[in-house]
Amino acid sequence: MTEDHNFDELGANLPENDDDFRKLTLMDEKGEKQDYTVLFTFDSEDYGKSYVVIYPTKDEDSDEINVEAYSYILDPNGSGTFGDLQPIEDDKELDMVEEVLNTFMKDSNLNESDE
């Protein structure tokens, strides 16, 4: 079940590479709006889904951030915005997402050390 993951910071998955597309607002369990920043997106052929990995925008300057991952579909009207975000409930699917996140973080750390 190995596959290559193409995770760009949104560029390949959306029609424009614009900071507006890197921001999401979600409602928390209390019904309050929370702003999130998109870390990256990727597609999985094994699951036939697209995924977005996000973190709370308020935590951008923190030493540690908690990331969340969801499956999604782009707006079918072609606006380039996210449609409904769905929680990842299957353990094997969640393991795959964690593996992709670990690879992304490892690649990001390598790129930072090259600079």
KASULSUL-V835035 format. One line per field, one symbol per residue. ss: DSSP state (~ for helix, > for strand, _ for the rest). phi: phi as a letter, one per 40 degrees, with the letter a starting at -180 (. if undefined). burial: b if it has 24 or more other ideal C-beta (glycine too) atoms within 12 Angstrom, else e. A space follows every 50 residues. Layout:
ss: ???
phi: ???
burial: ???
This chain:
ss: __________________~~~~>>>>>_____>>>>>>>>>>>>____>> >>>>>>~~~_______>>>>>>>>_______>>>>>>___~~~~~~~~~~ ~~~~~~~~~~~~~~_
phi: .cacbbbccgdccbcbcbdcccbbbbccccgccbcbbccababbcdbgbb bbbbacdccdcccbbcbbbacabcdccgcgcccccbccbccccccccccc cccdccccccccccc
burial: eeeebebebbeebbeeeeeebbbbebeeeeeeeeebbbbbbbbbeeeebb bbbbbbeeeeeeeeeebbbbbbebeeeeeebbeebeebeeeebeebbebb beebeeeeeeeeeee
